[in-house]
Amino acid sequence: MRLAAFRARFHGQLVDQRARFAENGIDYLRAYPSAMLGRGRREAARALRAGARRLARGRLARAVDVDAPARPRRWTFRHDRPAPRSGAGCPLNAARKPTAVGQRRIVGTRPNGASRSVSSTCWRRRTQATRRGIALGAALWLGGCTLGPNYQRPATAEGGVWHEPLAGGLSSAPPDREALASWWRQLGDPLLDDLVARAVAGNLDVRVALERVRASRAQRQIAKSELFPSIRGRLVLSPNKPRTSDSKESTGLQARWTPDLFGGLRRALEAAREDLGASEEELRDALVGVAAEVASNYVALRALQARIALADQNIAAQAETAQIANWRAQAGLTTELDVDRAEGAVDQTQSQLPALRSELEQTKNRLAILVGEPPGSLDARLDERAPIPTAPAEIAVGIPAQTLLQRPDVRRAERQLAAETARIGVAKAARYPTVSISGAIGTYAISPEPIASLSAAAAAEVGQVIFDYGANKARIRAQKAARAGALAHFQQTALAALEDVEDGIVAFTGEQDRRRKLAEATDSAERAALLSRDNYASGLVDFQVVLDAERSLYSLQEQLVGSEQLVASDLVRLYRSLGGGWTPEAT
């Protein structure tokens, strides 16, 4: 009974609706295509005929009595309800014409000849604006939510000027970048220029640092790829078994993406970039060190050659003095004691040659290793004697702040500090939830059948650490401690850099003064030795005076050669402390 009553009410409702459609010239079957199918169409037709008669009776009654109500219904159709004020407050409603009182609007029609419902248009615009606002807000939130501190360069203790006064050709003018990058060219030795160029190209330490740079670049790319979705392909082939002729084949694509909600992946990428910067500075530091080491060993090589030549020269002079003593002994003018003492001086000087030659060969081997070649490969080019390189007349050292910006070791320590700072954000982001979105699409087919089935799936995963016994907090504390250690290392490196430059200035200027004094003393000793030898030949002085004069001369000559070596070595050290020997294009 209830079902029959429901159908009667529903059919009456349907008939009334179709009648109203007909009054307005609307085809109900076109408005509701589902009504054209099967049983629904037949029932609708029967209800339409019954409803038409019912509607006609109501109209006839109203024609007789205008105030007579229509046949009552148990509920009100939605066409009889007062229209809600949808779109109130929308500026588009100003163009909407009001509907006459008591006039009913049929669903599917547009009132007053309007082309489209203004309220629905406004609603759609509001919906689109809301969606855009939500998307924009989500993008801003996701892009701006990055945990952890941002890196700020710490203050250093450098001053405006150097503590030691600049002398000996040193000036506080800013050094030329190109001149500082190839400072060894200022020494004016073409062979040294060639050795440094070969060392930069073939040194194994430089190659190791270069490979570390390449590895860091790869790590940066890995960290960057974590921000984007990953897609994998799959192909499975199952050949037929002996008893069957069917074979199975399935293909598919799998995608997975983890949105960086709290900036952990971005902080990891930032740390990877800073690690790359640190490895690049390590390569530059290796270039600085190799150039300085080649120059220092080259200076030592030339100094050893000068000492060997000086020893040969003194041996010849002492042998001449011994010959004079022998002649005087044969003439009875002196004793054999003077002859023995003269020959002993010659032997003493000759005993120094093996050690000097051995050290010279070791220096040659060291230079060969620095340029990346086997020992002995440079002997033919290095055997020819050349003077010790001399310093240029003027050297620009700049100011402390410029030095800290130029030195690769300070720059590397700063990049390491920045990387440790970024890793704090990585540790903090690990405490928050992670969201992973995955999807897959694929086909599955059996060989005799020409049609393959297609399947697709999507899923979202949210993960959150509930209890880890304080592990995440401990990781954050550990990373903060690592950053504090990196900060201390940076400050220590900066102070050591300033110390290197100050010590280099002191050593270079002081050794230049010492070399000038030694040069004057050597000139005086040469005159004294020559005079004592002549006086001994004339019998005016004894042989002890000659020995003392020659020993003093040889000692001063040795010291002068050593001082010239130290001046050149201190210059190399000063250039190295200034961070010279690299260019940005080198990495």
C-alpha positions in Angstrom: 0.0 0.0 0.0 2.7 2.4 0.9 4.6 1.6 -2.4 1.4 2.2 -4.4 0.7 5.5 -2.6 4.3 6.6 -3.2 4.0 5.8 -6.9 0.7 7.7 -7.1 2.2 10.8 -5.5 5.3 10.5 -7.7 3.3 10.1 -10.9 1.2 13.1 -10.0 4.2 15.1 -9.4 5.7 14.0 -12.6 2.5 14.7 -14.6 2.2 18.1 -13.1 5.8 18.9 -14.1 5.4 17.6 -17.6 2.3 19.7 -18.1 4.0 22.8 -17.0 6.9 21.9 -19.4 4.3 21.6 -22.2 2.8 25.0 -21.3 6.1 26.6 -21.8 7.0 24.8 -25.0 9.6 22.5 -23.5 10.0 18.9 -24.5 10.1 16.9 -21.2 11.8 13.9 -22.9 14.6 16.1 -24.1 15.0 17.7 -20.8 15.1 14.3 -19.1 16.5 11.7 -21.6 16.4 9.0 -18.9 12.6 9.1 -19.1 12.7 7.9 -22.7 13.9 4.5 -21.7 11.8 1.4 -21.1 9.4 1.2 -18.2 10.0 4.8 -17.1 8.7 6.1 -20.4 5.6 3.9 -20.4 4.7 4.9 -16.8 5.4 8.5 -17.6 3.0 8.4 -20.5 0.2 6.8 -18.4 0.7 9.3 -15.6 0.7 12.1 -18.1 -2.8 11.2 -19.5 -4.2 10.9 -16.0 -2.6 14.1 -14.8 -3.9 16.0 -17.7 -7.5 15.1 -16.8 -6.8 16.0 -13.2 -5.3 19.4 -14.2 -8.2 20.1 -16.5 -10.7 19.6 -13.6 -8.8 21.9 -11.4 -8.7 24.6 -14.1 -12.4 24.2 -14.7 -13.1 24.7 -11.0 -11.0 27.8 -10.9 -12.7 29.1 -13.9 -16.1 28.9 -12.2 -14.8 30.2 -8.9 -11.7 32.3 -9.1 -10.9 31.9 -5.4 -11.3 28.2 -5.5 -8.1 26.5 -4.6 -6.6 23.8 -6.7 -6.7 20.2 -5.6 -4.7 20.1 -2.4 -1.4 18.2 -2.3 0.4 16.7 0.7 3.6 18.6 -0.1 4.7 21.6 -2.2 6.6 21.1 -5.4 9.9 23.0 -5.6 8.4 25.1 -8.3 5.8 26.4 -5.9 8.3 27.3 -3.2 9.5 30.9 -2.9 12.8 31.3 -4.8 15.7 31.7 -2.4 17.8 34.9 -2.7 20.7 33.2 -4.2 23.5 35.5 -5.2 22.5 38.2 -2.8 25.0 41.0 -2.7 26.4 40.0 -6.1 26.8 43.0 -8.4 25.5 40.8 -11.3 22.1 40.7 -9.6 21.5 44.3 -10.4 20.7 43.3 -14.0 18.4 40.6 -13.0 14.7 41.3 -13.5 12.4 40.3 -10.7 9.9 37.5 -11.2 6.2 38.5 -10.9 4.4 37.6 -7.8 2.7 34.2 -8.1 4.6 33.4 -11.3 6.2 30.0 -11.3 9.5 29.3 -13.1 9.8 25.9 -14.7 13.1 24.1 -14.3 15.2 24.3 -17.5 13.8 27.7 -18.4 15.3 31.1 -18.1 13.1 33.8 -16.5 12.3 37.0 -18.3 14.2 36.0 -21.4 17.5 36.0 -19.6 20.2 34.1 -21.4 21.7 32.6 -18.2 20.9 32.6 -14.5 22.8 35.6 -13.1 22.9 34.1 -9.6 24.4 30.9 -10.9 27.1 32.9 -12.8 27.9 34.8 -9.7 28.1 31.5 -7.7 30.4 30.0 -10.2 32.7 33.1 -10.1 32.7 32.9 -6.3 33.6 29.3 -6.4 36.4 29.8 -8.8 37.7 32.7 -6.7 37.6 30.5 -3.6 39.4 27.7 -5.3 42.1 30.1 -6.6 42.5 31.6 -3.2 42.8 28.2 -1.6 45.4 27.1 -4.2 47.4 30.3 -3.8 47.3 30.1 0.0 48.4 26.5 -0.1 51.2 27.3 -2.4 52.4 30.2 -0.3 52.1 28.0 2.8 54.0 25.1 1.3 56.7 27.4 -0.2 57.2 29.5 2.9 57.1 26.8 5.5 60.8 26.1 5.9 62.0 25.1 9.3 65.4 25.8 10.7 67.5 29.0 10.9 68.6 30.9 7.8 72.4 31.3 7.4 74.0 34.6 8.3 77.7 35.2 7.9 79.3 35.6 11.3 81.4 38.5 12.3 85.2 38.1 12.2 87.9 39.9 14.2 89.8 41.4 11.3 91.0 45.0 11.6 91.1 47.7 9.0 94.9 47.7 8.7 97.7 45.2 9.3 99.4 45.2 12.6 102.9 45.1 11.2 104.1 48.1 9.2 104.4 47.5 5.5 108.0 47.9 4.1 110.3 46.3 1.6 108.0 47.1 -1.4 104.8 46.0 0.4 101.7 48.3 0.1 98.1 48.2 1.3 96.7 48.7 -2.2 94.2 46.1 -3.3 95.9 43.4 -5.3 95.1 42.9 -8.9 93.0 39.7 -9.2 94.7 38.5 -12.4 98.2 39.3 -11.0 97.3 37.5 -7.7 95.9 34.5 -9.5 99.3 34.0 -11.4 101.6 35.6 -8.9 104.6 33.3 -9.8 104.8 35.1 -13.1 106.1 38.2 -11.3 109.3 36.3 -10.4 110.3 36.4 -14.0 111.3 32.7 -14.5 109.8 31.0 -17.6 110.7 27.6 -16.4 108.9 28.2 -13.1 105.8 29.3 -15.1 105.9 26.1 -17.1 106.3 23.9 -14.0 103.3 25.6 -12.2 101.1 25.2 -15.3 102.0 21.5 -15.6 101.4 21.0 -11.9 97.9 22.5 -12.1 97.1 20.2 -15.0 98.6 17.0 -13.8 99.0 17.1 -10.0 97.2 14.2 -8.4 96.1 16.1 -5.3 94.4 18.6 -7.6 92.8 15.7 -9.4 91.5 14.2 -6.1 90.0 17.6 -5.2 88.4 17.8 -8.6 86.8 14.4 -8.3 85.4 15.5 -4.9 83.8 18.5 -6.6 82.2 16.2 -9.2 80.9 13.9 -6.5 79.5 16.9 -4.6 77.7 18.1 -7.8 76.2 14.6 -8.1 75.0 14.7 -4.5 73.4 18.1 -5.1 71.5 16.7 -8.1 70.3 13.8 -5.9 69.1 16.2 -3.3 67.4 18.3 -5.9 65.6 15.3 -7.4 63.9 14.6 -4.1 61.7 17.6 -4.6 60.2 16.2 -7.8 58.1 13.1 -8.5 59.8 9.8 -9.5 58.4 7.7 -12.3 59.3 4.1 -12.8 58.3 1.8 -15.7 57.5 -1.9 -15.4 57.4 -4.7 -18.0 56.7 -8.3 -17.1 56.7 -11.0 -19.7 55.6 -14.6 -18.8 56.3 -17.0 -21.6 53.9 -19.9 -22.2 54.3 -23.2 -20.4 54.8 -26.4 -22.3 51.1 -27.5 -21.8 49.5 -24.2 -22.6 49.8 -21.7 -25.5 49.0 -18.6 -23.5 51.6 -16.0 -22.5 51.0 -13.1 -20.2 52.3 -9.6 -20.6 51.9 -6.6 -18.2 53.2 -3.1 -18.5 52.8 -0.1 -16.3 54.1 3.2 -14.9 54.5 3.9 -11.2 54.8 7.5 -9.8 55.6 8.7 -6.3 56.0 12.2 -4.9 56.6 13.4 -1.4 55.6 17.1 -1.1 58.1 19.2 1.0 55.6 20.4 3.5 58.0 21.6 6.2 61.1 22.4 4.1 63.2 19.4 5.0 64.0 18.6 1.4 64.8 22.2 0.6 67.1 22.4 3.6 68.8 19.2 2.4 69.2 20.8 -1.0 70.6 23.9 0.6 73.1 21.8 2.5 74.1 20.0 -0.6 74.8 23.3 -2.4 76.9 24.5 0.5 78.8 21.1 0.5 79.5 21.7 -3.2 80.7 25.2 -2.5 83.0 23.8 0.2 84.4 21.2 -2.2 85.0 23.9 -4.8 86.9 25.9 -2.2 88.9 22.8 -1.4 89.9 22.5 -5.0 90.9 26.1 -5.1 92.9 25.6 -1.9 94.6 22.7 -3.5 95.5 24.9 -6.5 96.9 27.5 -4.2 98.9 24.9 -2.3 100.3 23.2 -5.4 101.4 26.5 -6.9 103.1 27.5 -3.7 104.8 24.2 -3.2 106.1 24.1 -6.7 107.5 27.6 -6.3 109.0 26.8 -2.9 110.7 23.6 -4.2 111.9 25.5 -7.3 113.5 28.2 -5.1 115.1 25.5 -3.0 116.5 23.8 -6.1 118.1 27.0 -7.3 119.4 27.7 -3.8 121.0 24.2 -3.7 122.6 24.8 -7.1 124.0 28.1 -5.8 125.4 26.5 -2.7 127.0 23.7 -4.7 128.6 26.3 -7.0 129.7 28.3 -4.0 131.3 25.2 -2.5 133.1 24.4 -5.7 134.3 28.0 -5.8 135.6 27.9 -2.2 137.2 24.6 -2.8 139.2 26.1 -5.6 140.2 29.1 -3.5 141.2 26.9 -0.6 143.2 24.6 -2.9 145.0 27.6 -4.2 145.8 28.6 -0.6 147.0 25.1 0.2 149.3 25.2 -2.9 150.8 28.5 -1.6 151.3 26.9 1.8 153.0 23.9 0.2 155.4 26.2 -1.8 156.3 28.1 1.3 156.9 24.8 3.2 159.2 23.6 0.4 161.1 26.9 0.6 161.4 26.5 4.3 159.4 29.7 5.0 156.8 27.8 7.0 156.1 24.5 8.5 154.1 21.5 7.4 151.5 22.5 9.9 150.2 25.2 7.6 150.1 22.7 4.7 148.0 20.2 6.7 145.7 22.9 7.9 145.1 24.2 4.4 144.4 20.7 3.0 142.1 20.0 5.9 140.0 23.1 5.0 139.7 21.8 1.5 138.6 18.4 2.6 136.1 20.0 5.0 134.4 22.0 2.2 134.4 19.0 -0.1 132.6 16.9 2.5 129.6 19.1 2.2 129.1 18.4 -1.5 127.6 14.9 -1.3 124.8 16.1 1.1 124.1 19.1 -1.1 123.9 16.9 -4.3 121.7 14.4 -2.6 119.3 17.1 -1.4 119.3 18.5 -5.0 118.3 15.2 -6.5 115.5 14.8 -3.9 114.2 18.3 -4.8 114.2 17.4 -8.5 112.2 14.3 -7.7 109.8 16.3 -5.6 109.2 18.7 -8.4 108.5 15.8 -10.8 105.9 14.3 -8.4 104.2 17.7 -8.0 103.7 18.0 -11.8 102.4 14.4 -11.9 105.4 12.8 -13.5 107.8 10.0 -12.4 111.0 10.9 -10.6 113.9 11.9 -12.9 111.6 13.1 -15.7 112.6 16.7 -15.2 116.4 16.3 -14.7 117.2 17.3 -18.2 115.4 20.7 -17.8 116.5 21.3 -14.2 120.2 20.5 -14.5 121.0 23.8 -16.1 121.8 26.3 -13.4 119.8 29.5 -13.0 119.7 32.2 -10.3 117.4 32.3 -7.4 114.1 34.1 -8.3 114.0 37.6 -6.9 111.0 39.5 -5.6 109.3 42.3 -7.6 109.8 45.9 -6.6 106.2 46.4 -5.3 103.8 43.9 -3.8 100.1 44.8 -3.0 98.8 42.9 0.0 95.5 44.8 0.4 93.7 44.9 3.8 92.7 42.0 6.2 89.0 42.0 5.1 90.1 41.4 1.4 92.4 38.6 2.5 89.6 36.7 4.2 87.4 37.0 1.1 90.2 35.7 -1.1 91.5 32.8 0.9 90.0 29.4 -0.1 90.4 27.8 3.3 88.4 30.6 5.0 85.7 30.4 2.3 85.5 26.6 2.6 85.1 26.9 6.4 82.3 29.4 5.9 80.5 27.0 3.4 80.8 24.2 5.9 79.2 26.4 8.5 76.3 27.2 6.1 75.8 23.5 5.4 75.6 22.6 9.1 73.2 25.5 9.6 70.9 24.1 6.8 71.0 20.6 8.3 69.3 22.0 11.5 66.2 22.5 9.4 66.5 18.9 8.1 66.6 17.6 11.6 63.6 19.8 12.7 61.5 18.7 9.7 61.9 15.1 10.6 59.7 15.7 13.7 56.7 16.6 11.5 54.4 14.5 9.4 55.3 13.4 5.9 52.9 13.0 3.0 53.5 10.7 0.0 51.3 10.6 -3.1 51.6 7.6 -5.3 49.9 6.4 -8.4 50.1 3.6 -10.9 48.7 2.8 -14.3 49.2 -0.4 -16.3 47.9 -3.0 -18.8 47.5 -6.7 -18.6 47.1 -9.0 -21.5 47.1 -12.7 -22.4 48.6 -13.5 -25.8 45.7 -15.1 -27.7 43.4 -12.3 -26.7 43.8 -9.0 -28.8 42.4 -6.8 -26.0 44.4 -5.7 -23.0 42.8 -4.6 -19.7 43.8 -1.2 -18.3 44.0 -0.5 -14.6 44.9 2.5 -12.6 45.3 3.3 -8.9 46.2 6.2 -6.7 47.0 6.5 -3.0 48.1 8.9 -0.4 50.2 8.1 2.7 50.7 10.2 5.8 53.4 9.2 8.2 54.2 10.6 11.6 56.6 9.4 14.3 54.6 8.9 17.5 57.3 7.8 19.9 61.0 7.6 19.4 62.3 8.0 22.9 63.6 11.5 22.2 65.7 10.5 19.2 64.5 13.4 17.0 65.2 16.0 19.7 68.6 14.5 20.2 69.4 14.8 16.5 68.5 18.5 16.6 70.7 19.0 19.6 73.5 17.1 17.8 73.1 19.2 14.7 73.2 22.4 16.7 76.4 21.3 18.3 77.8 20.5 14.9 77.0 24.0 13.8 78.6 25.5 16.9 81.7 23.4 16.1 81.7 24.6 12.5 81.4 28.2 13.7 84.4 27.8 16.0 86.3 26.2 13.1 85.5 29.1 10.8 86.6 31.7 13.4 89.8 29.7 14.1 90.5 29.5 10.3 89.9 33.3 9.9 92.3 34.0 12.8 94.9 31.6 11.4 94.6 33.3 8.0 95.3 36.7 9.5 98.2 35.3 11.5 99.7 33.8 8.3 99.6 37.2 6.5 101.1 39.0 9.5 103.8 36.4 9.9 104.5 36.6 6.2 104.8 40.3 6.2 107.2 40.2 9.2 109.3 37.4 7.7 109.5 39.0 4.3 110.5 42.5 5.4 112.9 41.2 8.1 114.7 38.9 5.7 115.1 41.6 3.1 117.0 43.7 5.7 119.1 40.7 6.7 120.0 40.1 3.1 121.2 43.6 2.6 123.4 43.4 5.7 124.8 40.0 4.6 125.5 41.3 1.2 127.6 44.2 2.7 129.3 41.8 5.1 130.1 39.4 2.3 131.8 42.1 0.2 133.9 43.0 3.2 134.8 39.4 3.8 135.9 38.9 0.2 138.2 41.8 0.4 139.6 40.6 3.7 140.2 37.1 2.4 142.0 38.3 -0.7 144.2 40.6 1.3 145.1 38.0 3.9 146.0 35.6 1.1 148.3 38.1 -0.5 149.9 39.0 2.8 150.5 35.4 3.6 152.1 34.9 0.2 154.4 37.8 1.1 155.1 36.5 4.5 153.4 39.4 6.4 150.9 37.2 8.3 150.7 33.7 9.4 148.4 31.0 7.9 145.9 31.2 10.7 144.9 34.7 9.5 144.2 33.3 6.0 142.2 30.4 7.4 140.0 32.7 9.5 139.4 35.0 6.6 138.4 32.2 4.3 136.1 30.5 6.8 134.4 33.9 7.5 134.0 34.5 3.8 132.6 31.0 3.1 130.2 31.3 6.0 128.9 34.7 4.9 128.5 33.5 1.4 126.5 30.5 2.6 124.3 32.8 4.7 123.8 35.1 1.8 122.6 32.3 -0.4 120.3 31.1 2.4 118.9 34.6 2.9 118.2 35.0 -0.8 116.4 31.7 -0.7 114.4 32.8 2.4 113.4 36.1 0.8 112.0 34.2 -2.2 110.4 31.5 0.0 108.9 34.2 2.3 107.5 35.9 -0.8 105.9 32.6 -1.9 104.5 32.1 1.6 103.1 35.7 1.6 101.4 35.1 -1.7 100.0 31.8 -0.4 98.7 33.5 2.8 97.0 36.1 0.6 95.1 33.3 -1.2 96.8 33.8 -4.6 96.9 31.1 -7.2 93.2 30.4 -8.2 90.5 31.9 -10.4 86.7 31.3 -10.3 87.0 29.6 -13.7 89.3 26.9 -12.3 86.3 25.1 -10.8 
